Amino acid sequence: MKTSINQKNNWIYGLLTLQVLFLFSCKKDDKIVLEAPIRPITTESKAYVSTLFEFMPAPGQFINTSIADSTAAKGLLGKKGFVSLGSFGGYITLGFDHTVINGDGEDIVVYGNAIANFAEPGVIWVMEDLNGNGKPDDIWYELSGSETDSVGYLRNYSITYKRPAAATDDVTWIDSKGKSGSVKTNTFHKQAYYPLAVIADTYTLKGTLLPTRNIDDSNPSNIKSVAFAFGYADNTPNGDKVDISNAVDENGKKVSLKGVDFIKIQNGIPYNMGWLGELSTEVSGIADLSLIK
């Protein structure tokens, strides 16, 4: 009987050891590193994102219209569509139906509606499905771009927006540095700019702040927002190709990812463009470049 119990205990111990070896696949710098599972590409895999997890816009001139609601956000699934994220911090979180592998060079393309000399740059975040549960609840990594750590760039920046007294008034805000401002209404869009889906009278959006030095509004009739060199959404006219190898952690330290399962696009600039309204990142498609023919 005793021998049988010992054999059972040894079997349980061996099973637990195998599970530990499976979950904790390697050690690096004396820290256990988890390996995220890879979901392979199959004949059914789609190039474009296939799941919408969250759409949280910031206030803006297109908010509460058909190009900045949940239906517009879902329009990106499996194809090109169009959705506006509003002012700083507005974001959309989406997932692929497979793991986008970190290959040689650029891996993902993000389409927007940028035109020559008018970009509305958004920060791109990626996540691997580390716990394998199919949800974007692991760690977000920013894809560093040409402006990372330059003058005017700031991590962990936030803006708190306040519901106006009258629905069609400007939406005031205060940021994490104590600066205040507003998302101004204009004559072209007269609906409420504060998202109707937000029940609270204030809400805070946190992300990475990008520089404004490429914006020239000295001539109100010809406002320019010149594209950054690389690395951002809604930055260049024909879509922006980005490399997963540029992923960095919350401290700006480079991380090595075999692939990613989720992506988040977030407006990185709070700026009033005069009669053009606020600078607002738009997204018209997100795809795995390896599946684009």
N, C-alpha and C positions, 0 to 999 in steps of 0.2 A: 504494500500500500504506500509506504514511504517513498519507494522508488518511483511509483506512478505519479505521486505529487511532485517530486523533483523534476521528472520529465516534463510534466505540464508547466511547471514554473519556468523551466529552461525554454520551452516552446514559446511561452508568452514573452519572455525576455528577448528571445531572438526576433520575434515579430515586432516588438517595440523598437528594437535596434534598427531593423530594416526601415520602419516608418521614419525614424529620425534621420537615417541616411538619405531617404528619399526627399524629405522636406528641407533638410539643411545640407545642401549639396556641396558646399565648399566653404573654406575659411579664407578671409582676406584681412590683413592687418589685425589679426587676432579677433576679428568680429565674424560671427556667423552670418553668411549671406544667403538669402533665400533665392531660389531660381524660380522665376515665374513660368507657369506652363505655357507652351506654345500651341495655339490653335491653328492647325495647318490650313493652307488654301486648298479648297476642293473645287470640283466642277461647278458647284452651286454658289461659290463665293462671289460676292459683288464687289466691284471696284470702289463704289461709293459707300459712305457710312450707311448703316442699316438700322440703327436704334437711336431714338432721342431719349435722353435721360433727364435733361433739365434745360429750360429756357428761362433765363432771368434777365430781362432787359433793364437798362437804366432809363430814366426819363429822356424823352426826346420827341422830335416833331413827327416821327412816324409811329410812335407807340400808340397802342389802342386803335391801330388801323390794320388792314388786311395784309400788310407786309411786315408786321412786327407783332404777330400773335402766335399762338400755339400751332395753328394750321399752317402758317408760313414756315415755322420751324420744322414741322413734320414734312414739309415739301422738299427738304434736303435729302430725305431717305431714299437711297437707291438711285439717285439721279441728281441733276442740277435743279436748283430752286432759287429762292431769294428770301432772305430775312435780315432785318435791321436790328442791331443790338442796342441802339440808343447811345447815350453819352458814356463817360468813363465807367468802367466796371461791368457794363452789360455783357452777358456771356451766354453761350450755348454749349452744352455738353452732349457729345454724341459717341457712338461706339461702332466699330467695324464688326463684321460677322466672322472675322478671322484675325489672327495676329499679323500686324504689318511688320515685316522683318526689317531690322536695321541692316541694310545692305551697303554696298559701296556707293557713296554719293547720296543724292536726294531720294527720299522715300515717299513723301506725301505731297500732294498739291492741294492748296486751298484757293478756291476761286472767290473773287469779290466783284466789285464794280468800279474799281479804280480806273481813272483815265490819266492821260499825260498831264503831269504837273498837278494832279489832285488825288492824293492818297489819303486814306483814313485808317491808319495802321492799327491792327489788333495784335495782341500778344497771343502766341500759340503755346498751349500746354499739352503734355501727353502723359499717359499713365499706362503701366502694364498691369494686367490682372493678376497680381501677386498671389492673392488668396484663392483665385480660381472660381469665384462665385458669380462671375458675369456682371458685376456691378462696379461702377467707378468709385470705390470706397478705399482705395489704397493711397499711394503718394503721387501727387501731381508734380511734374517736372517741367520747368519752363524751357522752351527751345530758345537758346540765346541767339541774338541777332547782331546786326552791325552796331546797334546802340547800347548794347549791354555794358554797364558800368561807365558809360560816358556821362558828361555833364547833363543834368536834367533827368537822368535815369534813376529810378528809386524802387527798390523792392518793398513789399509789405506796406504799400500806400493804400489808403482807403478814403472813400467819400461817403458821407451820410446825407441822403436826400430827404427833404421834408415835404409832405403833402401841402400844397398851397391852400389858402382859405377859399378861394374860388377855383373851380376845376380848370379854368382856362388861363389862370395866372402863371407867371414864371415859377419854375421849381427851384427853390433855394437849396444850397448845400453848404456843408462845412467839411473840410478834409482833416486828415490825421495830423497835419502840421498847423492846424488852427486857422487856415485860410478859408475864406468864404467866397461864394460866387453863386451863379444861378444858370439853369438851363432856360434860355429865353424863348418865349413863344414868338411866332411870326404870323404874318397875314396869310401865308399859304396853307397853313395847317392849324385849324382852330379847335380841334378836339383837345381833351385833357392830355397833358404830356406825362403826368405821373401814372404809372401802370395801374389800371383798374384792378388787376389781379392781386396787387399788394394790399392787404387789408390794413396793415399797420400805418400809422401816420408818418413814420420815418423808417428807413431801411438803409443798411450799410453794405456797400460793395467794396471788396478788397482785391487788390491785384498789383501788377507792376505798372508804374508810371513811366511813360516814354517822353523823350524831349520834344519840345515844340519849335526848335530852331529852324525846322524845314518849312514852317508856315510863314507866309508873307501876305499880310492883309493890309499893307500900306496903301494899296489901290483897291478900294471896296468893289469896284466893278470887275476886277480881275484878281480875285483871291487865289493864291497858290498854296498847295501843300505838296511839296516835292517828296517823292518816294525815298525811303531809306534804302541803303545799299542792299540789304538782304535780311530775311528771317522773319517777316511779319505778314499777317493776313491783310487783304484789301490794300495792298501796297503797290502792286504793278498791274497793268491792264490785262495781261494774259494769264493771270493766276500766279501764285507764289509757291515755288517748290522748296521744301524744307527737308533738312537732314536730321534724323533722330539722334545722330551722334553729337548734336549740339545741345543735348539735354543737360541741364544743370539743376542742382538741388536748391533749397531755400537760401543757402549761403553763397550761391554762385559757383559751387564746386562741380566740376564735370562729373557726370555719372555714366556708367556703361550699361546700356539697355540692349538686350537681344532683339526686342521688338516691343510694340505697343498695341493696346487694344482699344483705348479710349483717347478722345481728343477734345480739348476745350478751346474755343476762340473767345477772346475777351478784349473789349475796347480799352486801349491803353492811354488815351489822351482826352482830358477834359478841356474843350476849347470852343468858344463861341465864334463861329465863322460869319458873323454879321447877318446879312439878309439870307445867307445860305443855311442858317441854322447851326446847330451844334455839329461838331465833328462826330460822325457816327459810323463805326465799323459795320460793313455789310458782308454777308457770306452768301455765295451762290452755289457752293459745291465743295465737297471734301472727298478726296479719293486716294487710294493706294496706287502709287505710280507704277508698281510692278504689274498691275492689272489694266492699266490704260494702254490701249492699242492705237 
